[in-house]
Amino acid sequence: MKQISEVAKAGCRWRLALVGGVCLLSFGGAKAWAQASVSGTVSDPDQSAVSHAVVTLSSGMRSSGLRTTTDDAGHYRFGGVPAGTYRLEARKDGFAVVDVDGVVVASQSVTRDVALQVSGANASVTVTAGISGTAANGYSVAQVDRGVMGNAPIVNQPYVITVMPADEIQNTQVKSFKDTMKYLPLVSYTEQQGPEILRPATRGVQGSIAQNTRMDGMAIAITGGNAMEQYQELQVENGLGAAMYGPANPSGMFDFVLKRPTEERTNNIYLEQDSSTVGTIYGDFGGRLGPHKILGYRSNLLYGDGTQFVEASRLRRRLAEFAFDLRPTDHTTIDAHYSVYDIVQRGCPGWFSYGPSSKTNAAAPDFLLPSAPDPTVRGYGQAYAGVNLTTQSTSVRLLHDFTPNWHAMAGGLAQRLDRFIDTPVNTISDNAGDYNSSLAAGFAPRFGVESDLGYITGVIQRWGIKQDVVLASEGYRFNQYAYTSPAAATLALGSANVNAPKIFNAPLAGLPQNHGLYQSAVVHQQGFNLGDLLSWKNRFLVRLAASQDWIGVDNNSATARTSGSNKQGISPSASVMYKPTSWSTVYGTYASSLQQGDIAPGGTIVNGVNTLVNANQSLAPYRSKEWEIGVKTEARPLAVTAALFRLQRPFADTLAYNGSATQTIYTIAGQQVNYGAEISAQGTVFHRLLIDGGFTALNARLNDTNVASTNGKRFVGIPAYKSNLLSEYRVPGVANLSLTGDWQFVGKRPQDDQNLHTTTGYNTFDFGARYQHALFTKLATLRFTCNNITDTRYYSTIAAGDITGSNASANTAHLGAPRTISTSLQFAF
């Protein structure tokens, strides 16, 4: 009780701080505004630097504007720019005049590169603000981070690509990977052992632990804690990306781009309050040192602690991230980063497990999953149970620009995820909502990843054909660990009912006691990627890409190597594109991907023997295929992407081992075939309304399951329809005030392998506001969000256990969050 009281007092202090900040923003504050800089590079259609171009920065308050000219490298810079919204103009004889509207300047440095087009001196082109995805341009991003996809803008990439930029991460107040996914409507996820441990997915296919996620292009493991505060943006390429990134599940590629040193000094302090009493203080600092600004730095430091929406629960987050770079020449940068993120989450609802009512008849109907209960009620989780997660990452890169058109990078990354998991599992035992609660144990306690990436990108023009080429080498070593002496698979707590949950005492034997670690599986992958985007007359384009890779797997027991495999192969991709206008593209893509096999689950210990004969071991690689057609436009005023696709891939499952009634094996079981359509749009319409949303229609089915009752049925937990729409409205007459709203819709989802039962669809609605004002010479921003304002009860994840119906493995369901309120006060100085 004393601990709860202290947490409550801390929550009161946070509330008082935020209320005080609101009052100061509303009634006080000096008129002085923070000042920043606007800089960038002006280039021609060949991406060569344009020197002596005239660049003007103007606003309604400064009709004459600031004016400068670019240097020999095409660079320009305006210093001491007051906060506000500006119009940037670039002109040079022989090129069209380019106007960039809606350049928002707060306290940080702003970079806006400008690409000129050859035309008469009096011609003019108007574009939206930059490529960085600010609120001013509707979070629309025109360019992916330079890397294995080449230098071509998103509109010329024959894949569905969505980006969540830093502005959107900040303004939506997302903190975890799960929070972020709501604002990527073409993306979904499967929670594993709670809201912090999940696997992302696109097009109805779940990603693997390490194949589908990247940090600055280098492989990382995803099933651990991930603090969004340390990232500049998140880039997602839907579907099959192996031709660019190397063998991976056809579930999309997720690239987390780290925050790096800023050109000008950046100092931000955030005071945050989340339901119920989770208070957080967070600092983001960056800049450059020395007379020539050779050394750059960036640091993100965070501490948060308190009670979440369930009484007696606890959430503690700690982040320390440091990034540095050194510029020995104007064309070379060496950068490095280290981060450690620790999260403790206790007392939140565990997951529900439900399965067949008969352990011998695979065609028996499943127990019904009850309607989602109130997640704020104690008893679905226990105050002493949950997760402790620690993620450490280190990376080093060398970047060099040979010319304005040719770039290179070489880097390496090491990551370690430590995981202690004893989350409660509530197993449904009948159709009346009764369940047996226990503590789960035996999950992989550690993952380790060492990855590398090197690439050269450039532009070649010859015989009227422009080539955007990429040559890359990348790979990783993924290490999975298991306990040498694992605790029992479950520790029983007691029985209860969904309508009357119970608070159970901790087991008399104590929490799960695991001892010793050994390396249970090692996956090593290395390959070479080649991509070439050929364009002719700026209308007809062809993109060819392929990845030649070598994949090895070693499976181990606690004492020796037990099995392994080595395989090599090519993952090709071919696309054709036509551009009816300079700002739109129609495309068709075919891809075939070699991918590393899934890792078998931990299994169940019975009489000291694991019933799964290949528990924790990795399967041999297999191959997936995808066909896609689509259309894209740049932001005029909306950036729109629409696509139709067909995807097929093998799937693995737990089957009886050699006809045994007691032993099982995790192996390839059949084919999953997904058909679907996607559409997304980002931009600003009517000058005041921002829109960022998308819609997915998906038919995901399983074929060749070897069980008649499940063959051809829809995949458990995947909705036929899913959408999200984020909007912001700039209130007229009140400077720097925006009202925000979000609507998320998830359709019906199959509960069981035979599709006998479905879970009803749900809608959630969010409302918020953002206001900026000068406070004591500092720019202060107040953000307020009420998520799930109707307090809708729903399952955020429904996941397949045994997806073929041939065994009695249980499906799982996780509760979605209730109505929550988030408030933050940011000081920029």
DRENLUM-914853 format. One record per residue (C-alpha): x, z negated, y; residue number from 1. Coordinates in steps of 0.25 Angstrom, whole numbers, padded with zeros to 4 digits. Example, Ala and Ser with C-alpha at 12.3 -4.5 7.8 and 13.67 -1.06 7.14 Angstrom:
2
east;up;north;nr
0049;-0031;-0018;1
0055;-0029;-0004;2
//
This chain:
829
east;up;north;nr
0000;0000;0000;1
0012;-0003;0009;2
0017;0011;0007;3
0003;0017;0010;4
0002;0009;0023;5
0016;0014;0027;6
0012;0028;0025;7
-0001;0026;0032;8
0007;0020;0044;9
0016;0032;0044;10
0004;0042;0044;11
-0001;0034;0056;12
0012;0036;0064;13
0012;0051;0061;14
-0003;0052;0066;15
0001;0045;0079;16
0013;0054;0081;17
0004;0066;0079;18
-0007;0061;0088;19
0003;0058;0098;20
0009;0072;0097;21
-0005;0078;0099;22
-0008;0070;0111;23
0005;0074;0117;24
0002;0089;0114;25
-0012;0088;0120;26
-0009;0080;0133;27
0005;0080;0136;28
0018;0087;0135;29
0027;0094;0145;30
0026;0108;0149;31
0039;0112;0144;32
0040;0120;0131;33
0051;0122;0121;34
0060;0134;0122;35
0065;0143;0112;36
0071;0157;0110;37
0066;0171;0106;38
0077;0180;0099;39
0078;0191;0090;40
0083;0205;0086;41
0078;0219;0091;42
0080;0230;0080;43
0077;0244;0079;44
0069;0251;0067;45
0082;0251;0059;46
0084;0236;0061;47
0096;0238;0070;48
0098;0230;0082;49
0093;0235;0095;50
0102;0230;0107;51
0098;0230;0122;52
0083;0230;0118;53
0075;0223;0129;54
0067;0211;0124;55
0057;0203;0132;56
0050;0190;0129;57
0037;0188;0137;58
0024;0179;0138;59
0012;0178;0146;60
0019;0167;0154;61
0032;0175;0156;62
0027;0189;0160;63
0041;0194;0163;64
0047;0189;0150;65
0061;0186;0146;66
0070;0198;0143;67
0083;0201;0136;68
0090;0212;0128;69
0095;0212;0114;70
0110;0212;0111;71
0118;0221;0103;72
0113;0215;0090;73
0098;0216;0095;74
0097;0201;0098;75
0089;0195;0109;76
0086;0181;0113;77
0077;0174;0123;78
0081;0159;0125;79
0073;0148;0131;80
0059;0154;0128;81
0047;0144;0131;82
0037;0142;0120;83
0026;0152;0120;84
0021;0166;0115;85
0029;0178;0119;86
0030;0193;0119;87
0043;0200;0115;88
0046;0214;0119;89
0058;0222;0114;90
0061;0236;0120;91
0072;0246;0119;92
0073;0261;0123;93
0069;0270;0111;94
0061;0259;0104;95
0047;0255;0105;96
0044;0242;0114;97
0041;0230;0104;98
0032;0219;0108;99
0032;0206;0100;100
0020;0198;0103;101
0017;0183;0100;102
0032;0178;0100;103
0029;0163;0099;104
0040;0154;0105;105
0040;0139;0102;106
0052;0130;0101;107
0060;0138;0090;108
0068;0151;0092;109
0060;0163;0089;110
0066;0176;0083;111
0059;0189;0085;112
0066;0202;0080;113
0060;0215;0086;114
0061;0229;0079;115
0060;0241;0088;116
0054;0254;0084;117
0059;0267;0089;118
0050;0274;0099;119
0048;0278;0114;120
0053;0268;0124;121
0038;0266;0129;122
0033;0263;0115;123
0028;0249;0111;124
0026;0241;0099;125
0019;0227;0098;126
0022;0218;0086;127
0019;0204;0082;128
0028;0193;0084;129
0040;0193;0075;130
0042;0192;0060;131
0042;0177;0059;132
0027;0174;0057;133
0023;0165;0069;134
0009;0161;0073;135
0010;0171;0084;136
0010;0183;0074;137
0001;0176;0064;138
0012;0172;0055;139
0014;0186;0051;140
0029;0189;0046;141
0034;0203;0046;142
0047;0201;0039;143
0052;0193;0027;144
0064;0185;0027;145
0076;0195;0025;146
0080;0195;0010;147
0077;0202;-0003;148
0065;0209;0003;149
0073;0217;0013;150
0071;0219;0028;151
0058;0226;0028;152
0046;0220;0035;153
0035;0214;0027;154
0026;0225;0030;155
0036;0235;0022;156
0037;0225;0010;157
0028;0230;-0001;158
0024;0216;-0006;159
0015;0206;-0001;160
0023;0196;0008;161
0018;0184;0015;162
0026;0175;0024;163
0023;0161;0029;164
0032;0159;0042;165
0037;0147;0048;166
0026;0146;0059;167
0016;0146;0048;168
0023;0136;0040;169
0023;0127;0052;170
0010;0129;0058;171
0002;0127;0045;172
0010;0115;0042;173
0013;0118;0028;174
0023;0109;0021;175
0023;0113;0006;176
0023;0126;-0001;177
0009;0124;-0006;178
0005;0122;0009;179
0011;0135;0012;180
0004;0144;0002;181
-0009;0142;0008;182
-0004;0151;0020;183
0001;0161;0010;184
-0013;0166;0005;185
-0007;0176;-0005;186
0001;0165;-0012;187
-0004;0154;-0021;188
0003;0143;-0029;189
0002;0134;-0041;190
0004;0119;-0040;191
0013;0114;-0051;192
0014;0098;-0050;193
0008;0097;-0036;194
0007;0103;-0022;195
0022;0103;-0020;196
0026;0110;-0033;197
0020;0124;-0035;198
0022;0138;-0038;199
0018;0149;-0028;200
0011;0162;-0032;201
0006;0175;-0028;202
-0003;0185;-0034;203
-0007;0174;-0044;204
0006;0172;-0051;205
0013;0159;-0050;206
0028;0159;-0046;207
0039;0152;-0054;208
0047;0140;-0050;209
0059;0148;-0044;210
0057;0163;-0046;211
0047;0165;-0034;212
0052;0156;-0023;213
0064;0158;-0014;214
0071;0151;-0002;215
0077;0161;0007;216
0076;0171;-0004;217
0083;0162;-0014;218
0076;0157;-0026;219
0070;0142;-0026;220
0061;0134;-0035;221
0047;0131;-0029;222
0041;0120;-0038;223
0046;0109;-0029;224
0044;0103;-0015;225
0045;0114;-0003;226
0044;0110;0011;227
0039;0121;0020;228
0045;0115;0032;229
0059;0121;0029;230
0055;0136;0028;231
0054;0146;0038;232
0044;0155;0030;233
0039;0158;0016;234
0039;0172;0012;235
0030;0177;0000;236
0031;0190;-0008;237
0019;0191;-0017;238
0020;0196;-0031;239
0032;0202;-0038;240
0045;0200;-0030;241
0055;0201;-0041;242
0061;0214;-0036;243
0066;0207;-0023;244
0067;0193;-0027;245
0071;0194;-0042;246
0063;0190;-0055;247
0051;0181;-0052;248
0036;0179;-0055;249
0027;0189;-0048;250
0021;0177;-0040;251
0028;0181;-0027;252
0041;0177;-0020;253
0041;0165;-0011;254
0053;0164;-0001;255
0055;0152;0007;256
0063;0155;0020;257
0070;0143;0025;258
0071;0139;0040;259
0085;0143;0045;260
0092;0139;0058;261
0085;0144;0071;262
0092;0151;0082;263
0088;0141;0093;264
0087;0126;0091;265
0074;0122;0084;266
0069;0108;0083;267
0055;0104;0078;268
0050;0091;0074;269
0037;0090;0067;270
0028;0077;0065;271
0017;0080;0054;272
0006;0072;0048;273
-0002;0076;0036;274
-0013;0070;0028;275
-0014;0059;0026;276
-0001;0052;0031;277
0010;0062;0028;278
0019;0061;0040;279
0030;0071;0042;280
0042;0073;0052;281
0049;0086;0051;282
0060;0092;0059;283
0065;0107;0060;284
0078;0109;0067;285
0086;0121;0069;286
0096;0129;0078;287
0110;0134;0080;288
0123;0128;0084;289
0135;0132;0092;290
0138;0141;0103;291
0135;0154;0095;292
0125;0147;0086;293
0132;0150;0073;294
0127;0138;0066;295
0112;0136;0064;296
0104;0124;0058;297
0090;0121;0053;298
0084;0108;0048;299
0071;0104;0043;300
0069;0089;0040;301
0056;0083;0036;302
0050;0070;0031;303
0036;0067;0028;304
0029;0056;0020;305
0015;0050;0019;306
0002;0050;0011;307
-0005;0063;0008;308
-0020;0065;0006;309
-0021;0055;-0006;310
-0020;0040;-0003;311
-0007;0034;-0009;312
0000;0048;-0010;313
0013;0051;-0004;314
0020;0064;0001;315
0034;0063;0006;316
0042;0076;0010;317
0057;0076;0015;318
0064;0089;0019;319
0078;0091;0024;320
0082;0106;0026;321
0095;0111;0033;322
0098;0125;0036;323
0111;0130;0042;324
0117;0143;0046;325
0130;0149;0051;326
0132;0162;0058;327
0147;0166;0057;328
0144;0180;0062;329
0132;0186;0069;330
0128;0193;0056;331
0131;0182;0046;332
0123;0169;0043;333
0126;0158;0033;334
0115;0148;0031;335
0112;0137;0022;336
0101;0127;0019;337
0098;0114;0012;338
0085;0107;0010;339
0079;0096;0002;340
0064;0093;0001;341
0059;0081;-0005;342
0044;0078;-0008;343
0036;0066;-0014;344
0022;0068;-0017;345
0014;0057;-0024;346
-0001;0053;-0026;347
-0007;0067;-0023;348
-0017;0073;-0033;349
-0011;0078;-0046;350
-0015;0090;-0053;351
-0027;0092;-0063;352
-0024;0098;-0077;353
-0036;0104;-0085;354
-0036;0112;-0097;355
-0043;0117;-0110;356
-0053;0107;-0116;357
-0048;0111;-0130;358
-0033;0110;-0134;359
-0035;0119;-0145;360
-0045;0130;-0140;361
-0038;0139;-0130;362
-0052;0145;-0126;363
-0058;0131;-0124;364
-0063;0129;-0109;365
-0055;0121;-0100;366
-0059;0108;-0093;367
-0065;0111;-0080;368
-0056;0108;-0068;369
-0065;0099;-0059;370
-0067;0102;-0044;371
-0056;0098;-0036;372
-0057;0083;-0032;373
-0053;0076;-0019;374
-0038;0076;-0019;375
-0037;0065;-0009;376
-0043;0055;-0020;377
-0032;0046;-0026;378
-0031;0048;-0041;379
-0028;0063;-0044;380
-0014;0059;-0041;381
-0006;0046;-0041;382
0002;0039;-0030;383
0014;0038;-0039;384
0014;0052;-0045;385
0017;0066;-0039;386
0030;0074;-0036;387
0044;0071;-0030;388
0051;0084;-0027;389
0064;0087;-0021;390
0069;0101;-0017;391
0083;0104;-0012;392
0088;0118;-0008;393
0101;0124;-0003;394
0104;0138;0001;395
0116;0146;0008;396
0115;0160;0013;397
0124;0170;0019;398
0117;0181;0028;399
0123;0193;0034;400
0118;0205;0043;401
0127;0217;0041;402
0119;0225;0051;403
0105;0223;0057;404
0100;0230;0044;405
0109;0224;0033;406
0108;0210;0029;407
0113;0201;0018;408
0111;0187;0012;409
0118;0179;0001;410
0113;0165;-0002;411
0111;0154;-0013;412
0101;0143;-0014;413
0100;0130;-0023;414
0088;0122;-0025;415
0084;0110;-0033;416
0070;0104;-0035;417
0069;0090;-0041;418
0055;0087;-0045;419
0048;0074;-0050;420
0034;0076;-0054;421
0024;0066;-0060;422
0011;0072;-0053;423
-0002;0067;-0060;424
-0010;0077;-0069;425
-0025;0075;-0070;426
-0029;0082;-0083;427
-0044;0085;-0084;428
-0049;0080;-0097;429
-0064;0085;-0097;430
-0074;0092;-0088;431
-0079;0080;-0081;432
-0066;0078;-0073;433
-0059;0068;-0081;434
-0044;0069;-0081;435
-0032;0062;-0087;436
-0021;0059;-0077;437
-0006;0059;-0080;438
0008;0060;-0073;439
0014;0074;-0076;440
0029;0074;-0079;441
0040;0083;-0085;442
0040;0094;-0074;443
0053;0100;-0071;444
0061;0090;-0063;445
0071;0100;-0057;446
0073;0114;-0053;447
0085;0120;-0048;448
0088;0134;-0042;449
0100;0141;-0037;450
0097;0155;-0031;451
0105;0166;-0024;452
0101;0178;-0015;453
0109;0189;-0009;454
0104;0202;-0002;455
0107;0213;0007;456
0096;0220;0015;457
0098;0232;0023;458
0092;0245;0029;459
0097;0259;0026;460
0091;0271;0033;461
0095;0285;0028;462
0088;0299;0026;463
0076;0293;0034;464
0074;0282;0024;465
0075;0267;0027;466
0079;0258;0016;467
0078;0243;0017;468
0087;0238;0005;469
0089;0225;-0001;470
0100;0221;-0012;471
0099;0207;-0017;472
0104;0198;-0028;473
0097;0185;-0031;474
0095;0175;-0042;475
0093;0160;-0045;476
0095;0150;-0056;477
0083;0141;-0058;478
0085;0128;-0066;479
0074;0120;-0072;480
0076;0105;-0076;481
0068;0097;-0086;482
0069;0082;-0090;483
0077;0078;-0102;484
0068;0066;-0105;485
0055;0070;-0098;486
0043;0060;-0097;487
0031;0062;-0104;488
0023;0074;-0100;489
0012;0066;-0094;490
0010;0051;-0091;491
-0005;0047;-0092;492
-0011;0040;-0080;493
-0026;0039;-0084;494
-0040;0046;-0084;495
-0049;0049;-0072;496
-0059;0059;-0067;497
-0058;0069;-0056;498
-0069;0062;-0048;499
-0063;0048;-0050;500
-0048;0049;-0050;501
-0040;0037;-0053;502
-0027;0030;-0048;503
-0018;0027;-0060;504
-0007;0018;-0061;505
0007;0024;-0064;506
0010;0025;-0079;507
0015;0012;-0085;508
0027;0020;-0089;509
0030;0024;-0075;510
0031;0038;-0069;511
0037;0049;-0078;512
0051;0046;-0082;513
0060;0059;-0084;514
0074;0058;-0087;515
0086;0069;-0086;516
0086;0083;-0083;517
0090;0096;-0090;518
0090;0110;-0086;519
0079;0116;-0094;520
0079;0130;-0089;521
0088;0139;-0081;522
0083;0153;-0075;523
0094;0161;-0069;524
0091;0174;-0062;525
0099;0184;-0054;526
0097;0198;-0049;527
0099;0210;-0039;528
0088;0215;-0031;529
0087;0229;-0024;530
0076;0233;-0014;531
0075;0246;-0006;532
0064;0248;0004;533
0064;0263;0008;534
0056;0268;0020;535
0054;0283;0024;536
0048;0286;0038;537
0043;0272;0039;538
0031;0275;0031;539
0035;0276;0016;540
0042;0265;0010;541
0047;0262;-0004;542
0053;0249;-0009;543
0061;0248;-0022;544
0066;0234;-0027;545
0072;0229;-0040;546
0078;0216;-0045;547
0088;0216;-0056;548
0088;0202;-0062;549
0094;0194;-0073;550
0087;0182;-0078;551
0092;0171;-0087;552
0085;0158;-0093;553
0091;0146;-0100;554
0082;0136;-0106;555
0087;0122;-0110;556
0084;0110;-0117;557
0090;0097;-0113;558
0102;0099;-0121;559
0104;0114;-0123;560
0099;0128;-0119;561
0087;0132;-0127;562
0084;0147;-0123;563
0086;0157;-0113;564
0085;0172;-0109;565
0092;0182;-0100;566
0085;0194;-0095;567
0087;0205;-0084;568
0078;0215;-0078;569
0074;0223;-0065;570
0062;0219;-0056;571
0058;0232;-0049;572
0048;0234;-0037;573
0044;0247;-0031;574
0035;0249;-0018;575
0030;0260;-0010;576
0025;0259;0004;577
0018;0267;0015;578
0017;0263;0030;579
0005;0269;0037;580
0010;0262;0049;581
0023;0255;0053;582
0015;0241;0052;583
0008;0244;0038;584
0012;0247;0024;585
0005;0251;0011;586
0013;0248;-0002;587
0013;0248;-0017;588
0023;0239;-0026;589
0026;0238;-0040;590
0035;0227;-0045;591
0040;0222;-0059;592
0047;0209;-0060;593
0055;0202;-0070;594
0053;0187;-0069;595
0059;0175;-0075;596
0050;0168;-0085;597
0042;0155;-0082;598
0047;0142;-0086;599
0040;0134;-0097;600
0033;0121;-0093;601
0038;0108;-0097;602
0029;0106;-0109;603
0023;0094;-0115;604
0031;0083;-0123;605
0024;0079;-0136;606
0032;0069;-0145;607
0044;0072;-0137;608
0043;0087;-0140;609
0039;0097;-0129;610
0028;0106;-0134;611
0032;0117;-0126;612
0044;0123;-0133;613
0050;0130;-0121;614
0047;0119;-0111;615
0054;0121;-0097;616
0060;0134;-0102;617
0060;0147;-0095;618
0054;0160;-0101;619
0061;0173;-0101;620
0058;0183;-0090;621
0046;0192;-0089;622
0041;0203;-0080;623
0029;0205;-0070;624
0023;0217;-0063;625
0016;0220;-0050;626
0009;0231;-0043;627
0005;0230;-0028;628
-0001;0238;-0017;629
-0003;0233;-0003;630
-0003;0236;0012;631
0004;0228;0024;632
0003;0228;0039;633
0011;0221;0049;634
0005;0211;0059;635
-0004;0220;0068;636
-0010;0210;0070;637
-0010;0206;0056;638
0000;0208;0045;639
-0008;0211;0033;640
-0004;0213;0018;641
-0013;0217;0007;642
-0010;0220;-0008;643
-0016;0223;-0021;644
-0007;0219;-0034;645
-0007;0218;-0049;646
0003;0209;-0055;647
0006;0206;-0070;648
0015;0196;-0076;649
0018;0189;-0089;650
0014;0174;-0090;651
0019;0163;-0098;652
0011;0152;-0104;653
0012;0141;-0115;654
0008;0146;-0129;655
0008;0140;-0142;656
0022;0141;-0149;657
0022;0148;-0162;658
0008;0144;-0165;659
0011;0129;-0163;660
0000;0119;-0160;661
0010;0110;-0153;662
0021;0119;-0147;663
0020;0129;-0135;664
0028;0139;-0128;665
0028;0144;-0114;666
0029;0159;-0115;667
0024;0173;-0110;668
0009;0173;-0113;669
0003;0185;-0106;670
0001;0193;-0093;671
-0005;0189;-0080;672
-0011;0201;-0072;673
-0015;0198;-0057;674
-0022;0208;-0048;675
-0024;0205;-0034;676
-0025;0208;-0019;677
-0019;0201;-0007;678
-0020;0202;0008;679
-0014;0194;0019;680
-0014;0195;0034;681
-0006;0188;0045;682
-0006;0190;0060;683
-0013;0187;0073;684
-0026;0193;0077;685
-0034;0193;0091;686
-0021;0186;0097;687
-0026;0172;0093;688
-0029;0172;0079;689
-0018;0171;0068;690
-0022;0175;0054;691
-0013;0173;0041;692
-0021;0175;0028;693
-0022;0182;0015;694
-0031;0184;0003;695
-0028;0186;-0012;696
-0037;0191;-0023;697
-0031;0190;-0037;698
-0035;0192;-0051;699
-0025;0185;-0060;700
-0027;0186;-0075;701
-0020;0183;-0088;702
-0019;0194;-0099;703
-0014;0193;-0113;704
-0016;0178;-0114;705
-0018;0178;-0129;706
-0030;0170;-0127;707
-0044;0178;-0126;708
-0050;0167;-0117;709
-0040;0168;-0107;710
-0035;0183;-0108;711
-0038;0190;-0095;712
-0043;0178;-0087;713
-0039;0174;-0073;714
-0027;0165;-0071;715
-0030;0151;-0069;716
-0030;0146;-0055;717
-0029;0159;-0048;718
-0040;0162;-0038;719
-0046;0176;-0037;720
-0046;0175;-0021;721
-0037;0167;-0012;722
-0035;0167;0003;723
-0030;0160;0015;724
-0032;0162;0030;725
-0024;0155;0041;726
-0028;0157;0055;727
-0023;0152;0069;728
-0031;0154;0082;729
-0024;0152;0095;730
-0033;0145;0104;731
-0036;0152;0117;732
-0033;0144;0130;733
-0025;0134;0123;734
-0011;0138;0122;735
-0003;0135;0109;736
-0015;0130;0101;737
-0019;0137;0088;738
-0030;0133;0078;739
-0027;0136;0064;740
-0036;0138;0051;741
-0034;0141;0037;742
-0044;0145;0026;743
-0039;0146;0011;744
-0048;0151;0000;745
-0045;0150;-0015;746
-0055;0157;-0025;747
-0059;0152;-0038;748
-0049;0150;-0049;749
-0049;0150;-0064;750
-0048;0136;-0070;751
-0045;0140;-0084;752
-0038;0151;-0092;753
-0051;0156;-0097;754
-0057;0157;-0083;755
-0069;0148;-0087;756
-0069;0140;-0075;757
-0065;0142;-0060;758
-0062;0133;-0049;759
-0070;0136;-0036;760
-0062;0142;-0024;761
-0060;0134;-0012;762
-0057;0136;0003;763
-0049;0127;0012;764
-0049;0127;0027;765
-0038;0122;0037;766
-0038;0120;0052;767
-0027;0117;0062;768
-0022;0118;0075;769
-0008;0120;0082;770
-0004;0117;0096;771
0009;0118;0104;772
0012;0111;0117;773
0025;0107;0124;774
0027;0092;0123;775
0039;0085;0130;776
0046;0099;0131;777
0045;0101;0116;778
0035;0111;0110;779
0026;0103;0101;780
0016;0109;0091;781
0004;0102;0085;782
-0001;0107;0071;783
-0014;0102;0065;784
-0020;0107;0051;785
-0031;0102;0043;786
-0031;0108;0029;787
-0043;0109;0020;788
-0052;0104;0031;789
-0064;0105;0022;790
-0057;0096;0012;791
-0059;0106;0000;792
-0056;0101;-0013;793
-0049;0112;-0022;794
-0038;0114;-0032;795
-0025;0120;-0025;796
-0020;0125;-0039;797
-0026;0128;-0052;798
-0015;0132;-0062;799
-0015;0138;-0076;800
-0009;0129;-0087;801
-0011;0137;-0099;802
-0014;0151;-0093;803
-0017;0158;-0107;804
-0026;0147;-0113;805
-0018;0147;-0126;806
-0014;0133;-0124;807
-0021;0121;-0118;808
-0012;0119;-0106;809
-0020;0113;-0094;810
-0022;0120;-0080;811
-0019;0112;-0068;812
-0026;0110;-0054;813
-0020;0104;-0041;814
-0029;0099;-0030;815
-0029;0105;-0016;816
-0026;0096;-0004;817
-0038;0090;0004;818
-0040;0091;0019;819
-0027;0087;0025;820
-0022;0087;0040;821
-0008;0091;0045;822
-0003;0088;0059;823
0011;0091;0064;824
0017;0090;0078;825
0030;0099;0080;826
0040;0097;0091;827
0049;0108;0094;828
0061;0106;0103;829
//
